[in-house]
């Protein structure tokens, strides 16, 4: 199995799918933006360390925190909406007059307006952050669709909520800005009468898959042709339950050689880029991978999340460096507010990352891991790109940076600090390269902190 993607017909079996390989663009991209935005963005509420997008599941489980928030919302909004929402729920008098919190969840479809959403501003921010692709949650586990789906005619963002085809609009805008567009799609749902995920038996999912999920999946992919697919919610079923090989091969044949899928298709899945979730770097040299995570501990915006949960700009950059040095990348999430604005703290982190990448991007984009990830003290990390070795120091404690166990430089080798035009000297002794920093002042180092990238050319 390799990274190079072969332009050939793909058949519905793992051997054919794996023989196709993976497109190089994903391994080169390193940074993508995840977007969790939906009805759950209206309450934007969970435990301090919880996932905001799992709000509905909390209602299903009777979680007191979420149920209390839902009841508070009903008190605030129910009298404004009157009885117009109750007819959408059921004709049952019991539901009309004694609705469960899960029934009341539909109120969010009338309270979500996205009145300040500016897709061009979003895309500009993602470009400024240095991202190369975007992954939009088109449908999360609550089943609510961000496009006009014939399979959810009354449970989508075109006929309810913002009254907009968010998938279509954002896809067009992002592609116009040069970003590759990917879709997150939840395979199961908590709200579908054909199969209520995490409530009905896992083995009873076939009718839902055959008569709802597969047709809707093909509707979404066939209309918008995303370059990347991130499926989810697979962990209680087998890949065969979701007809994974049939759908993956159909997707590849429909979209073409740039298409790529992740690895979340159920047990027995033998293909797809890996998606460690809040797990940092992983040791995998066979498949491409990218950690998916939020800047805080939730994907969707969580008003109950403390500031201490958020990565600082420095910690975000250094974390990203470690992922790339390990041979992977990062799909970094933003959780917009219900009104369509991305919280300022998230914007600030993205801008800081992008500012660093503008100076140091040659050590990141298109890079490959070096023979070792880092020095033993884990403060200097390595990448290689276009014949150069890059040493990325996340801490400088003295006037000399020691690169341990690197090849002997040639007479033509030069060392350069990216973002600085000063001449840097070095010497080699007993298998270590010693880079002298004594001619660099505070401003030189401040300009490219918190991770300083040294380019070493013509090694050996």
C-alpha positions as CSV (number, residue, x, y, z in Angstrom):
1,X,0.0,0.0,0.0
2,X,1.5,3.3,-1.0
3,X,0.7,7.0,-0.9
4,X,0.7,7.5,-4.7
5,X,-2.8,7.4,-6.0
6,X,-3.4,5.4,-9.2
7,X,-6.1,6.7,-11.6
8,X,-7.9,3.5,-12.3
9,X,-11.3,2.0,-11.7
10,X,-11.8,0.9,-8.1
11,X,-13.7,-2.3,-7.3
12,X,-15.7,-2.9,-4.1
13,X,-13.1,-4.9,-2.2
14,X,-10.3,-3.9,0.1
15,X,-7.6,-5.2,-2.2
16,X,-8.7,-2.9,-5.1
17,X,-9.3,0.0,-2.8
18,X,-5.9,-0.3,-1.2
19,X,-4.2,-0.8,-4.5
20,X,-5.4,2.6,-5.5
21,X,-3.4,4.2,-2.7
22,X,-3.8,7.8,-1.4
23,X,-3.4,11.1,-3.1
24,X,-0.2,13.0,-2.3
25,X,-2.0,16.3,-1.7
26,X,-3.3,15.1,1.7
27,X,0.1,14.1,2.9
28,X,1.6,17.4,1.7
29,X,-1.2,19.6,3.1
30,X,-0.5,19.1,6.9
31,X,-3.2,21.4,8.1
32,X,-7.0,21.4,7.6
33,X,-9.9,23.1,9.3
34,X,-12.7,21.1,10.9
35,X,-16.1,22.9,11.3
36,X,-18.7,21.7,13.8
37,X,-21.8,24.0,13.3
38,X,-25.4,22.9,13.6
39,X,-28.5,22.9,15.8
40,X,-26.2,22.0,18.8
41,X,-24.6,25.4,18.3
42,X,-27.8,27.0,19.6
43,X,-27.4,25.7,23.2
44,X,-23.6,25.4,22.7
45,X,-23.5,23.6,26.1
46,X,-22.0,20.6,27.8
47,X,-19.9,19.7,30.8
48,X,-16.7,21.9,30.9
49,X,-14.7,19.1,29.3
50,X,-17.5,17.7,27.2
51,X,-18.4,17.7,23.5
52,X,-21.0,20.4,22.7
53,X,-22.1,18.5,19.5
54,X,-23.3,15.6,21.7
55,X,-26.1,17.8,23.3
56,X,-28.9,15.6,22.0
57,X,-27.3,12.4,23.3
58,X,-27.2,14.1,26.7
59,X,-31.0,14.7,26.5
60,X,-31.4,11.0,25.5
61,X,-29.5,9.9,28.6
62,X,-31.3,12.4,30.9
63,X,-28.1,14.3,31.6
64,X,-29.2,16.9,34.2
65,X,-26.9,19.6,32.9
66,X,-28.2,19.4,29.4
67,X,-31.9,18.8,30.4
68,X,-31.7,21.9,32.6
69,X,-30.4,24.0,29.7
70,X,-33.1,22.6,27.4
71,X,-35.8,23.5,29.9
72,X,-34.4,26.9,30.3
73,X,-34.4,27.4,26.6
74,X,-38.0,26.3,26.4
75,X,-39.0,28.8,29.0
76,X,-37.2,31.5,27.1
77,X,-38.4,30.6,23.6
78,X,-41.5,28.4,24.0
79,X,-43.8,31.3,24.7
80,X,-42.4,33.2,21.7
81,X,-43.0,30.3,19.3
82,X,-46.4,29.4,20.7
83,X,-47.8,26.1,19.5
84,X,-46.4,26.3,16.0
85,X,-43.5,24.0,16.9
86,X,-45.7,21.3,18.5
87,X,-47.4,20.2,15.3
88,X,-43.9,19.4,13.8
89,X,-43.2,17.0,16.6
90,X,-46.2,14.7,16.7
91,X,-50.0,14.7,16.8
92,X,-49.8,13.2,20.2
93,X,-51.4,15.3,22.9
94,X,-48.9,13.8,25.4
95,X,-46.0,15.2,23.4
96,X,-47.8,18.5,22.7
97,X,-48.5,19.2,26.4
98,X,-45.8,17.1,28.1
99,X,-42.9,17.1,25.7
100,X,-39.7,15.3,26.5
101,X,-36.4,17.2,26.3
102,X,-35.6,15.3,23.1
103,X,-38.8,16.5,21.5
104,X,-38.0,20.0,22.4
105,X,-34.7,19.8,20.6
106,X,-36.6,20.7,17.4
107,X,-37.1,24.2,18.8
108,X,-33.5,24.9,17.9
109,X,-34.4,24.6,14.3
110,X,-36.5,27.7,14.7
111,X,-34.1,29.5,16.9
112,X,-31.0,29.0,14.7
113,X,-30.7,32.0,12.3
114,X,-27.0,32.3,11.4
115,X,-27.7,36.0,11.0
116,X,-24.0,37.0,11.0
117,X,-22.6,34.2,8.9
118,X,-20.2,35.4,6.3
119,X,-18.7,32.4,4.4
120,X,-16.1,34.6,2.7
121,X,-14.8,35.7,6.0
122,X,-14.6,32.1,7.2
123,X,-12.6,31.1,4.1
124,X,-10.3,34.1,4.3
125,X,-9.6,33.2,8.0
126,X,-8.8,29.6,7.0
127,X,-6.4,30.7,4.3
128,X,-4.8,33.1,6.7
129,X,-4.3,30.2,9.2
130,X,-2.4,28.4,6.5
131,X,-4.9,25.6,6.1
132,X,-5.0,23.7,2.8
133,X,-8.4,21.9,3.2
134,X,-11.7,22.2,5.1
135,X,-13.9,19.6,6.6
136,X,-17.5,20.7,7.2
137,X,-19.8,18.7,9.3
138,X,-22.7,18.2,6.9
139,X,-24.7,16.0,9.2
140,X,-23.9,15.1,12.8
141,X,-25.4,12.3,14.9
142,X,-28.7,14.3,15.4
143,X,-29.4,13.8,11.7
144,X,-29.9,17.5,10.9
145,X,-28.6,18.2,7.4
146,X,-26.9,21.4,6.2
147,X,-28.1,20.9,2.7
148,X,-31.5,20.2,1.1
149,X,-31.8,16.5,1.5
150,X,-34.8,14.7,-0.1
151,X,-34.3,12.1,2.7
152,X,-34.8,14.7,5.4
153,X,-37.2,17.1,3.8
154,X,-38.2,18.9,7.0
155,X,-34.9,18.4,9.0
156,X,-32.4,20.5,7.1
157,X,-31.0,24.0,7.0
158,X,-32.7,25.0,3.8
159,X,-36.4,24.6,4.9
160,X,-35.7,25.4,8.6
161,X,-33.1,27.2,10.7
162,X,-31.0,29.6,8.6
163,X,-32.9,28.7,5.4
164,X,-29.6,28.3,3.5
165,X,-27.8,25.5,1.8
166,X,-24.7,25.8,3.9
167,X,-22.9,22.9,2.2
168,X,-23.3,24.4,-1.2
169,X,-22.4,27.9,-0.2
170,X,-19.3,27.1,1.8
171,X,-18.1,24.5,-0.7
172,X,-18.2,27.1,-3.5
173,X,-16.5,29.8,-1.4
174,X,-13.7,27.6,-0.1
175,X,-12.9,26.2,-3.5
176,X,-12.8,29.7,-4.9
177,X,-10.1,30.5,-2.3
178,X,-8.0,27.5,-3.3
179,X,-9.0,25.2,-0.4
180,X,-9.9,21.6,-1.0
181,X,-13.4,20.8,0.4
182,X,-14.1,17.8,2.6
183,X,-17.3,16.6,4.3
184,X,-17.9,15.0,7.7
185,X,-20.9,12.6,7.5
186,X,-22.3,10.7,10.4
187,X,-23.2,7.1,9.3
188,X,-25.8,6.5,12.1
189,X,-28.3,8.9,13.7
190,X,-29.9,9.3,17.1
191,X,-33.2,10.6,15.6
192,X,-34.1,8.3,12.7
193,X,-37.1,6.1,13.3
194,X,-35.6,3.4,11.1
195,X,-32.8,2.9,13.6
196,X,-32.2,5.0,16.7
197,X,-28.5,4.8,17.2
198,X,-27.4,3.8,20.8
199,X,-30.9,2.8,21.6
200,X,-32.0,0.2,19.1
201,X,-29.9,-3.0,18.7
202,X,-26.8,-2.5,16.6
203,X,-27.7,-5.6,14.6
204,X,-31.0,-4.0,13.5
205,X,-29.4,-1.2,11.4
206,X,-29.7,-2.8,7.9
207,X,-33.1,-1.2,7.0
208,X,-31.7,2.2,8.0
209,X,-28.5,1.7,6.0
210,X,-30.2,0.3,2.8
211,X,-33.2,2.6,2.6
212,X,-31.8,5.8,4.1
213,X,-28.1,6.1,4.7
214,X,-26.8,4.8,1.4
215,X,-29.3,6.9,-0.7
216,X,-28.5,10.0,1.3
217,X,-24.8,9.4,1.2
218,X,-24.9,9.2,-2.6
219,X,-27.2,12.2,-2.8
220,X,-24.6,14.3,-0.9
221,X,-21.5,13.0,-2.6
222,X,-23.0,12.9,-6.1
223,X,-24.2,16.6,-5.9
224,X,-21.2,18.2,-4.3
225,X,-18.3,15.8,-5.0
226,X,-16.2,16.5,-1.9
227,X,-12.4,15.9,-2.2
228,X,-12.3,14.3,1.3
229,X,-14.8,12.2,3.2
230,X,-14.7,11.9,7.0
231,X,-17.3,9.4,8.1
232,X,-18.0,8.8,11.8
233,X,-20.2,7.0,14.3
234,X,-19.1,3.6,13.1
235,X,-17.6,2.0,16.3
236,X,-20.6,-0.2,17.2
237,X,-20.9,-1.9,13.9
238,X,-18.9,-3.7,11.2
239,X,-17.7,-2.2,8.0
240,X,-19.9,-4.7,6.2
241,X,-23.0,-3.3,8.0
242,X,-22.3,0.0,6.3
243,X,-21.4,-1.5,2.9
244,X,-18.1,0.3,3.3
245,X,-16.3,-1.2,0.3
246,X,-19.2,-0.5,-2.0
247,X,-19.5,3.2,-0.8
248,X,-15.7,3.9,-0.8
249,X,-15.2,2.4,-4.3
250,X,-18.3,4.3,-5.6
251,X,-17.0,7.5,-4.1
252,X,-13.5,7.1,-5.6
253,X,-14.9,6.3,-9.0
254,X,-17.3,9.3,-8.8
255,X,-14.9,11.9,-7.6
256,X,-11.5,10.8,-9.1
257,X,-7.9,10.5,-8.1
258,X,-7.8,13.4,-5.7
259,X,-10.5,11.8,-3.5
260,X,-9.6,10.4,-0.1
261,X,-11.5,8.8,2.8
262,X,-10.8,8.4,6.5
263,X,-10.7,5.1,8.4
264,X,-14.0,5.3,10.3
265,X,-16.2,2.8,8.5
266,X,-16.7,0.1,11.2
267,X,-14.7,-2.8,12.5
268,X,-12.9,-4.7,9.7
269,X,-12.0,-1.5,7.8
270,X,-8.7,-1.9,6.0
271,X,-8.4,1.5,4.4
272,X,-8.5,5.3,5.0
273,X,-6.3,8.0,6.5
274,X,-6.1,7.6,10.3
275,X,-7.8,10.1,12.6
276,X,-6.4,10.1,16.1
277,X,-8.8,12.2,18.2
278,X,-7.1,14.3,20.8
279,X,-4.3,11.8,20.8
280,X,-1.3,13.7,19.5
281,X,1.2,12.0,17.3
282,X,0.9,8.3,16.4
283,X,3.5,5.8,15.0
284,X,2.2,4.9,11.6
285,X,4.3,5.0,8.4
286,X,1.9,3.1,6.2
287,X,-1.3,5.2,6.1
288,X,-1.4,9.0,6.1
289,X,-2.9,10.5,9.3
290,X,-4.0,13.7,10.8
291,X,-4.9,14.3,14.4
292,X,-8.4,15.8,14.7
293,X,-9.0,18.1,17.7
294,X,-10.4,21.4,18.8
295,X,-8.5,24.3,20.1
296,X,-10.2,23.6,23.4
297,X,-11.7,20.2,24.5
298,X,-15.0,20.5,22.5
299,X,-15.5,20.5,18.8
300,X,-18.8,22.4,18.8
301,X,-18.7,25.7,20.7
302,X,-19.3,25.0,24.4
303,X,-20.2,28.1,26.5
304,X,-19.4,26.1,29.6
305,X,-15.8,25.5,28.6
306,X,-13.1,27.3,30.7
307,X,-10.3,29.3,29.2
308,X,-7.8,26.8,30.7
309,X,-9.0,24.2,28.2
310,X,-7.8,26.2,25.2
311,X,-4.3,25.8,23.7
312,X,-2.3,29.0,23.8
313,X,-0.9,30.2,20.5
314,X,2.5,28.9,21.5
315,X,1.3,25.5,22.7
316,X,-0.8,25.1,19.5
317,X,2.2,25.8,17.2
318,X,4.5,23.5,19.2
319,X,1.9,20.8,19.2
320,X,1.5,21.1,15.4
321,X,5.3,20.9,14.9
322,X,5.4,17.6,16.8
323,X,2.6,16.1,14.6
324,X,4.3,17.1,11.4
325,X,7.7,15.8,12.6
326,X,6.0,12.5,13.4
327,X,4.9,12.3,9.8
328,X,1.3,13.4,10.2
329,X,-0.8,16.5,10.2
330,X,-3.7,18.2,12.0
331,X,-7.4,18.8,11.2
332,X,-8.0,21.7,13.7
333,X,-11.6,22.4,14.6
334,X,-13.5,25.7,14.9
335,X,-16.9,25.7,16.6
336,X,-18.8,28.8,15.4
337,X,-21.5,30.4,17.5
338,X,-25.1,29.9,16.3
339,X,-25.1,33.4,14.7
340,X,-22.3,32.3,12.4
341,X,-19.3,34.1,14.0
342,X,-16.2,32.1,15.0
343,X,-15.3,32.9,18.6
344,X,-12.5,35.5,18.8
345,X,-10.3,33.2,20.9
346,X,-10.4,30.6,18.1
347,X,-9.8,33.2,15.5
348,X,-6.8,34.5,17.4
349,X,-5.2,31.1,17.6
350,X,-5.7,30.5,13.9
351,X,-4.1,33.8,13.0
352,X,-1.1,33.1,15.2
353,X,-0.6,29.7,13.6
354,X,-0.9,31.2,10.1
355,X,1.6,34.0,11.0
356,X,4.2,31.4,12.0
357,X,3.5,29.3,8.9
358,X,4.1,32.2,6.6
359,X,7.7,32.3,7.8
360,X,8.3,28.6,8.4
361,X,6.0,26.9,5.9
362,X,8.8,25.3,3.9
363,X,9.7,23.1,6.8
364,X,6.0,22.0,7.0
365,X,4.1,21.8,3.7
366,X,5.2,18.9,1.6
367,X,7.7,17.8,4.2
368,X,8.5,14.2,5.2
369,X,9.7,12.9,8.5
370,X,13.4,12.6,9.2
371,X,15.0,9.3,10.4
372,X,14.2,10.5,13.9
373,X,11.4,12.7,15.1
374,X,13.3,14.7,17.7
375,X,16.3,15.0,20.0
376,X,16.1,13.0,23.2
377,X,15.0,16.0,25.2
378,X,12.0,16.6,22.9
379,X,12.8,20.2,22.3
380,X,14.2,20.0,18.8
381,X,12.2,18.3,16.0
382,X,13.1,17.4,12.5
383,X,11.6,17.4,9.0
384,X,13.0,17.1,5.6
385,X,11.9,18.7,2.4
386,X,13.5,19.2,-1.1
387,X,16.9,17.9,0.0
388,X,17.1,20.1,3.1
389,X,17.0,19.1,6.7
390,X,15.0,21.3,9.1
391,X,15.6,21.5,12.8
392,X,12.7,23.0,14.6
393,X,13.7,24.1,18.1
394,X,10.9,24.7,20.6
395,X,13.3,25.8,23.3
396,X,16.6,27.7,23.2
397,X,18.5,27.8,26.4
398,X,22.0,28.7,25.4
399,X,24.1,30.3,22.6
400,X,24.5,26.9,20.9
401,X,21.8,24.6,19.5
402,X,23.0,21.0,19.4
403,X,21.6,18.6,16.8
404,X,22.5,15.1,18.0
405,X,23.3,12.3,15.7
406,X,22.9,14.0,12.3
407,X,25.0,13.3,9.3
408,X,28.3,15.2,8.8
409,X,27.8,18.4,6.8
410,X,29.6,18.9,3.5
411,X,31.9,21.8,2.7
412,X,28.9,23.5,1.0
413,X,26.4,23.1,3.9
414,X,24.8,26.3,5.0
415,X,22.6,26.9,8.1
416,X,19.9,29.5,8.0
417,X,17.3,30.6,10.6
418,X,14.1,31.1,8.6
419,X,12.8,34.6,8.9
420,X,16.3,36.0,9.6
421,X,19.0,37.1,7.1
422,X,22.0,36.9,9.5
423,X,24.9,34.5,8.8
424,X,24.9,31.5,11.1
425,X,28.1,29.5,11.8
426,X,28.4,25.9,13.0
427,X,30.8,23.1,13.7
428,X,30.6,19.3,13.7
429,X,32.0,17.2,16.5
430,X,31.6,13.5,17.4
431,X,28.4,13.0,15.4
432,X,26.7,16.2,16.6
433,X,26.1,19.5,14.7
434,X,26.6,22.6,16.9
435,X,24.8,25.7,15.6
436,X,26.1,29.0,17.0
437,X,23.4,31.5,18.0
438,X,25.6,34.1,19.6
439,X,25.1,36.6,16.8
440,X,21.3,36.4,17.1
441,X,19.7,39.0,19.3
442,X,16.3,39.2,21.0
443,X,14.5,40.6,18.1
444,X,15.8,37.9,15.7
445,X,14.5,35.2,18.0
446,X,11.2,37.0,19.0
447,X,10.2,37.3,15.3
448,X,10.0,33.6,14.7
449,X,9.1,32.3,18.2
450,X,7.8,30.0,19.7
451,X,9.4,27.4,17.4
452,X,12.6,28.4,15.6
453,X,13.3,26.7,12.2
454,X,16.9,26.1,11.1
455,X,17.4,25.0,7.5
456,X,20.5,22.9,6.9
457,X,21.3,22.4,3.2
458,X,23.6,19.9,1.4
459,X,24.1,17.5,4.2
460,X,26.7,14.7,3.6
